[in-house]
Every structure is written in structure tokens, then in C-alpha cells.
């Protein structure tokens, strides 16, 4: 009999625990994990998040505010991203939403055209207002992070070497080192050499990420003029930084056989 009584008590306790779990109130403020869209083209980069609000007793208005912050590396602090309706309190389109205890407000916030490389995260503020604008409660939640890598190619003219050409005293050979410092291949582009009125162009089919090639040009003897090499003068490549696509070499005298002169940068 004691055993049956103990069994009945245990079953009753289990039933009460289960009923309590089923009837537990859903959280009044919740964030889903952010959706992080990486892309080669900056306007296609995006982060979005869904915030969910449920009313508390006496609520007449629900409000939520999205702040987006970013940092370029782990040693730097997060700073606020500005634009659109970020950092602005927003309310439901239906002004009565939140007045009923079973109401649920799901708010989706998306931000596009993200700079890279950078890490992003949302800080979302919630507040519940009652009659006459009385503040009933607040909550703040921070999302997990979204890393946006910089995927574009980055063409660079790293150096220009100059050396004499045997048997041709009026010309020199110019050797340009071209590098793609970006994370994706370039596709086709041109490399252009100019020295005064002399313009020569070589075509490159593709340059892999973090790869380098040398382009050789025969031009006027490197005397007192300025020769220039430019990678992708026609803007065929979606280049991360065009400021390093061009390099000048200022010639101070005729290059002797086998000698090399390093270029000076012109931005």
C-alpha cells in the first residue's frame, strides 16, 4: 500500500512539473541568430535579424530599436553604424498590437552594403509602454556576430625594375611585378606601360588570389624621364583599391647592363 501511495505521489509530481513546463510564459523579448550574407559586390553584403516581442500586463504600445555596431579587428572596439532608421524607436504598423496578452510582434531588420573586412553585431533594445506613455519595462539583447570578409581582387603594381638591352643603347627593358593581393581571381585585364609618347599594353587572362606575374616592356632608354606602369587602366576588374594600381619609376640616368632600378610610388 505504501508503495502504491509513493508511486501515485511521484506520478502526480511529474504531472505538475510537466504542466508547469507547458504553461511557462514565452519570453517577452527574443532575438534569433542573425542571417549573414557575404558577397563580392559590397551592395549585396547584408546582415538581418528577427526580434520578437510579447506584451506584459498593461501594455498599450510595443517599441523596438536596432543598433548595428562593427569593428575591423579584435583589437578595436565596436563602433556604431549609422544610416536609415538604425538607432530609432519603431512601433508596429497596427497601433493596437500589444494590447492583447496573446499578441506577438516579429520585427525583421536588414542592413545592406556592408563594408569589409569587418565584424558586425546587433544590439536590440525593447520597451513596453502603458497608459499615458508610462514605461512598464525594458530589455536589451545583443546578437551573435556576422563576419564580412573582403572578397574583391586587389591589383597592385609592386615594383618596376629597369635594365639595359644588349646591343640597343637607345632602349631599356622595364620589368613590372603585378600582384593580386585580394581574395578572388581578377579575370582579364590589361597592363599598360607609358613613357612620354610611348604607350604599350599587354593583356592578362587572369591572376589568381595572392599570385604575382611579371610583365616585360621595351621602352625608351631610362634617362631623365618618368615611366609608368598601370594595372587595369580600363577598369575591367572590380578592384578593392585602385590607388595602388599605378607605379612610376623616375629615371636619373641610363641603366647599365644588368643593373636594376626600383620604382618610386606615385599615388
Secondary structure, 3 states (H helix, E strand, C coil): CHHHHHHHHHHHHHHHHHHHHHCCCCCCEEECCCEEECCCCHHHCEEEEEEEEECCCCCCEEEEEEEEEEECCCCCCCEEECCCCCCCCEECCCCCCCCCCCCEEEEEEEEECCCCCEEEEEEEEEEEECHHHCEEEEEEEECCCEEECCCCCCEEEEEEEEEECCCCCCEEEEEEEEEECCCCCCCCEEEEEEECCEEEEEEECCCCCCCEEEEEEEEECCCCCEEEEEECCCCCCCCCCHHHCEEEEECCCCCCCCCCCCCECCC
